[in-house]
Amino acid sequence: LRKIVLAAVLWPSTLPKLCADPEWFACCFPLPVFMEAVPDGASEFRMSDAKDFYESCMRLKDILYFNALIPALSIGLHVISWQQPCLSLGTLLYWWAVCLCPALWWPSLPLLLALCIAVLRRTKLRNAVMAHQELVPLTPQGLEVLAAHRNSQRMATWLKRLVVDRGGWVSKTTEMRLYARTVHRSGKPTMSFEKLLSELKSKDKAAWINWQTGDRPKKCRCNNVTLELLGSGIFRVDEARWSCAGVGKEGCAEEHEKLSTHLGVRRYRCPDCKLNFCAQCAVGGPQRNLLLGLPIQSLGLLKFEKLMAFVNTYDEAVEDAMQLAMTFLGIVARVTEPAEEGDFSR
């Protein structure tokens, strides 16, 4: 080692003769950097695959948020706010009995489940429990339901949903909250649904509502009338069972032609012809971009290895989770259908 050091300092030209072993030169190079191998089929990866994966994730989020989390929150708030004294009192007595005698907890679970199913099968009681501002339909009926709660903050949230669904965007939430106070009085709306829409689109609201930045409103394919959002089936409207009219001869893009409750599927309806559409068909079916359909290598985009690996790793897991969630919602829809065929007023 001393000879090598002296040779490197005093006689560099003799250094190759002293270091005949080629592996010695490997110590002079930096440490190797390892890169993750590109998965099979990466050459056919398209940006539309990433877009479909993102939409699947958002769809799964909506299913869990609007059909599990929000209903559970709405039930809890309905009970603790004593909007129906008999239901709240019964819940309080039940928990009081369980706390005194914990052994009653497990035997009482079937009875508790049966009570929940009985409540959800009666449309009037179900809608009273599920009257959340994120679940109420964007229709005249939804306006009356929110006005009956006499809560301006909940009304403001519902109005923001209405603006976004009709193609607008609220830039100042405080202004919307102030306006929501004028929409209801004494538990009733101060104006009709049509007048409310016209006021939201008036010039004096242009300072805090922009109708040029949002998505275009959904139109009926028969008469070009703006469709009304009825929700995903948690809040039950006049007809629980429905089928999608589709976008053309091909039928529904999501295969919802069968007459069913379709719990978890966003439903739109034309106020004139009464045709129903799922969210995908309401916007005209799947929207495809030719540029997104090209392989990324043909576009010269070579820095997407991590994105490709992430999508290929979790794509099937997201699809399986969505199928499991929809299967569970299908079971819930069957056991909570109206008590009698065609009876939606009980």
C-alpha positions in Angstrom: 0.0 0.0 0.0 2.9 2.4 0.8 4.5 1.7 -2.6 1.2 2.4 -4.4 0.8 5.7 -2.5 4.4 6.8 -3.2 4.0 5.8 -6.8 0.8 7.8 -7.2 2.5 10.9 -5.7 6.0 10.7 -7.2 5.8 8.5 -10.3 2.2 8.3 -11.6 3.3 6.7 -14.8 4.4 3.6 -12.9 1.1 3.1 -11.2 -0.5 0.8 -13.8 2.4 -1.6 -13.5 2.1 -1.8 -9.7 -1.8 -2.3 -9.9 -2.1 -5.2 -12.3 -5.4 -6.4 -10.7 -8.3 -4.7 -12.6 -10.6 -4.9 -9.5 -8.4 -2.4 -7.8 -9.6 0.3 -10.2 -13.2 -0.4 -9.2 -12.4 1.3 -5.8 -11.8 4.6 -7.7 -15.4 4.7 -9.1 -18.4 5.9 -7.2 -20.9 3.5 -5.6 -23.3 2.0 -8.0 -26.9 3.4 -8.2 -29.6 0.8 -8.6 -32.8 1.5 -10.5 -36.1 -0.3 -10.2 -36.9 -2.5 -13.2 -39.7 -1.4 -15.4 -42.7 -3.8 -15.1 -43.7 -6.0 -18.0 -46.0 -4.2 -20.5 -44.6 -0.8 -19.6 -44.1 -0.1 -23.3 -47.9 -0.2 -23.7 -48.6 2.0 -20.7 -50.8 5.0 -21.6 -51.6 8.1 -19.6 -55.3 7.1 -20.0 -54.4 4.1 -17.7 -53.3 6.6 -15.0 -56.4 8.6 -15.6 -58.7 5.5 -15.2 -56.8 4.6 -12.0 -57.4 8.0 -10.6 -61.1 7.9 -11.5 -61.4 4.5 -9.9 -59.8 5.8 -6.7 -62.2 8.8 -6.6 -65.1 6.5 -7.3 -64.1 4.3 -4.3 -63.7 7.3 -2.1 -67.2 8.6 -3.1 -68.7 5.1 -2.3 -67.2 5.0 1.1 -67.8 8.7 1.9 -71.4 9.2 0.7 -72.7 5.7 1.4 -70.9 4.8 4.7 -69.3 7.7 6.5 -71.9 10.4 5.9 -75.0 8.1 6.6 -73.4 7.0 9.9 -72.7 10.6 10.8 -76.2 11.6 9.9 -77.7 8.8 12.0 -75.6 9.8 15.0 -76.5 13.5 14.7 -80.2 12.7 14.3 -80.2 10.7 17.5 -78.3 13.0 19.7 -80.1 16.1 18.5 -83.5 14.6 19.6 -85.2 15.4 16.4 -87.4 12.4 17.1 -87.8 12.0 20.8 -89.1 8.4 20.7 -86.0 7.2 18.7 -83.6 9.2 20.9 -85.2 8.1 24.1 -85.2 4.4 23.0 -81.5 4.7 22.1 -80.7 6.2 25.4 -82.5 3.5 27.4 -80.8 0.8 25.4 -77.3 2.1 26.1 -78.3 2.6 29.7 -79.4 -1.0 30.0 -76.3 -2.3 28.3 -74.0 -0.2 30.6 -75.8 -1.7 33.7 -75.7 -5.2 32.3 -72.9 -5.6 29.7 -73.9 -9.3 29.2 -76.9 -8.0 27.2 -74.7 -6.5 24.5 -74.1 -9.6 22.3 -77.7 -11.1 22.6 -79.2 -7.7 21.7 -77.2 -7.2 18.5 -79.7 -9.1 16.3 -82.6 -7.0 17.7 -80.6 -3.8 17.1 -79.9 -4.8 13.5 -83.6 -5.7 12.9 -84.5 -2.2 14.3 -82.1 -0.5 12.0 -83.5 -2.4 9.0 -87.1 -1.6 10.0 -86.2 2.1 10.2 -84.4 2.1 6.8 -87.3 0.3 5.1 -89.8 3.1 5.9 -89.1 5.9 3.5 -90.5 8.7 5.5 -88.5 7.8 8.6 -85.4 6.9 6.5 -85.4 10.4 4.8 -85.8 12.1 8.2 -82.7 10.3 9.5 -80.7 10.8 6.3 -81.6 14.4 5.7 -77.9 15.4 5.5 -76.9 18.4 3.3 -74.5 16.1 1.4 -77.2 13.5 0.7 -80.4 15.5 0.0 -81.2 15.7 -3.7 -80.7 18.9 -5.7 -84.4 19.3 -6.4 -87.3 21.3 -5.1 -87.9 18.4 -2.6 -84.3 18.8 -1.3 -84.8 22.6 -0.9 -87.9 22.0 1.3 -86.1 19.3 3.4 -83.1 21.6 4.1 -85.4 24.6 4.8 -87.3 22.5 7.4 -84.1 22.1 9.5 -83.7 25.9 9.9 -79.9 25.8 9.6 -78.3 28.3 7.4 -74.9 26.6 7.4 -76.4 23.3 6.1 -78.3 25.3 3.6 -75.1 27.0 2.4 -73.5 23.6 1.8 -76.5 22.4 -0.2 -76.5 25.5 -2.3 -72.8 25.1 -3.0 -73.5 21.5 -4.2 -76.2 22.9 -6.4 -73.9 25.5 -8.0 -71.1 23.0 -8.7 -73.5 20.5 -10.2 -75.0 23.1 -12.5 -71.6 24.1 -13.8 -70.5 26.9 -11.5 -68.0 27.5 -8.7 -68.3 29.4 -5.4 -65.3 31.6 -4.8 -66.4 33.2 -1.6 -68.0 30.8 1.0 -68.8 33.7 3.4 -71.1 35.3 0.8 -72.8 32.0 0.2 -73.5 31.6 3.9 -75.0 35.1 4.1 -77.2 34.4 1.1 -78.3 31.1 2.6 -80.0 33.0 5.4 -82.4 34.6 2.9 -83.4 31.3 1.3 -85.4 29.9 4.2 -87.6 31.3 7.0 -89.7 29.6 9.6 -88.9 26.2 8.3 -90.0 26.9 4.7 -88.3 28.1 1.5 -88.7 31.8 0.8 -88.7 31.2 -3.0 -89.3 28.5 -5.5 -86.6 26.2 -6.9 -86.7 27.9 -10.3 -86.4 31.3 -8.8 -83.5 30.2 -6.7 -81.6 29.0 -9.8 -82.3 32.3 -11.5 -81.0 34.3 -8.5 -77.8 32.3 -8.3 -77.1 33.1 -12.0 -78.0 36.8 -11.6 -75.4 39.5 -12.1 -75.3 40.6 -8.5 -74.0 37.1 -7.6 -71.2 37.2 -10.2 -68.8 38.6 -7.7 -68.6 35.3 -5.8 -70.1 32.7 -8.2 -68.3 32.0 -11.4 -70.3 30.1 -14.1 -67.4 29.7 -16.5 -64.9 27.6 -14.6 -67.0 24.5 -13.7 -68.1 21.5 -15.6 -70.9 22.0 -18.1 -74.4 21.1 -16.7 -75.8 17.7 -17.5 -78.5 17.8 -20.2 -81.2 15.3 -21.2 -80.6 13.7 -24.6 -84.3 14.0 -25.5 -85.2 17.6 -24.9 -81.9 19.2 -23.7 -83.3 20.0 -20.3 -80.9 20.3 -17.4 -80.9 17.0 -15.3 -81.5 17.0 -11.6 -79.2 15.1 -9.2 -81.2 12.8 -7.0 -78.2 11.3 -5.1 -76.9 7.8 -4.8 -80.0 6.2 -3.2 -79.3 6.8 0.5 -82.0 9.6 0.6 -85.0 7.9 -1.1 -87.0 9.8 -3.6 -90.5 9.0 -5.0 -89.2 5.8 -6.9 -86.5 3.7 -5.3 -86.0 1.4 -8.3 -84.8 2.9 -11.5 -82.8 2.1 -14.7 -80.5 4.1 -16.7 -81.7 5.3 -20.1 -78.1 5.3 -21.5 -76.6 7.6 -24.1 -77.6 5.8 -27.3 -78.1 2.5 -28.9 -75.2 1.0 -26.9 -77.2 1.5 -23.7 -75.8 2.5 -20.3 -72.0 2.9 -20.1 -72.0 1.4 -16.6 -74.5 -1.4 -17.3 -77.3 -0.1 -15.1 -80.2 -0.9 -17.5 -81.8 -3.3 -15.0 -84.6 -2.0 -12.8 -83.1 -1.8 -9.3 -82.3 0.5 -6.5 -78.6 0.8 -7.7 -77.5 2.0 -4.2 -74.2 3.8 -4.5 -74.7 5.0 -8.1 -75.3 8.7 -8.6 -78.7 9.2 -10.3 -79.8 12.0 -12.5 -83.4 12.5 -13.7 -85.0 14.8 -16.3 -87.8 16.8 -14.7 -89.8 16.8 -17.9 -89.6 13.3 -19.5 -88.7 11.6 -16.2 -85.8 9.6 -17.7 -83.1 8.5 -15.4 -79.3 8.5 -16.1 -76.3 7.4 -14.1 -73.5 9.9 -13.7 -71.4 8.5 -16.6 -74.3 8.6 -19.0 -75.4 12.1 -17.8 -72.2 13.6 -19.1 -72.5 11.7 -22.5 -70.6 8.5 -21.7 -66.9 7.9 -21.2 -64.8 10.8 -22.5 -61.7 9.8 -24.4 -58.7 11.8 -25.4 -56.6 10.6 -28.4 -53.4 12.0 -26.9 -54.0 10.1 -23.6 -54.4 6.9 -25.6 -50.9 7.0 -27.0 -48.1 5.0 -25.3 -45.9 7.2 -23.2 -42.8 6.1 -25.0 -44.1 7.3 -28.3 -44.6 10.7 -26.7 -41.0 10.8 -25.4 -42.1 10.7 -21.7 -39.5 8.4 -20.2 -39.7 9.5 -16.5 -42.8 7.7 -15.5 -41.4 4.5 -14.1 -42.7 5.1 -10.6 -46.1 6.1 -11.8 -46.3 3.0 -13.9 -45.2 0.8 -11.1 -47.7 2.4 -8.7 -50.6 2.0 -11.1 -49.7 -1.6 -12.0 -49.3 -2.5 -8.3 -52.5 -1.1 -6.9 -54.9 -1.1 -9.9 -56.3 -4.6 -9.2 -56.6 -3.9 -5.4 -58.7 -0.8 -6.1 -60.9 -2.6 -8.5 -61.4 -5.5 -6.0 -62.2 -3.0 -3.2 -64.8 -1.3 -5.4 -66.4 -4.6 -6.3 -66.5 -5.6 -2.7 -68.1 -2.2 -1.7 -70.7 -2.4 -4.5 -71.6 -6.0 -3.5 -72.1 -4.9 0.1 -74.2 -2.0 -1.0 -76.3 -4.4 -3.1 -77.0 -6.5 0.0 -77.9 -3.4 2.0 -80.3 -2.3 -0.8 -82.1 -5.6 -0.9 -82.8 -5.8 2.9 -83.8 -2.1 3.1 -86.2 -1.9 0.1 -89.6 -0.4 0.8 -91.8 -2.5 3.1 -94.3 -3.0 0.2 -94.0 -2.9 -3.5 -94.6 0.6 -4.7 -95.1 1.9 -1.2 -92.8 5.0 -0.7 -94.8 7.0 1.8 -94.6 4.8 4.9 
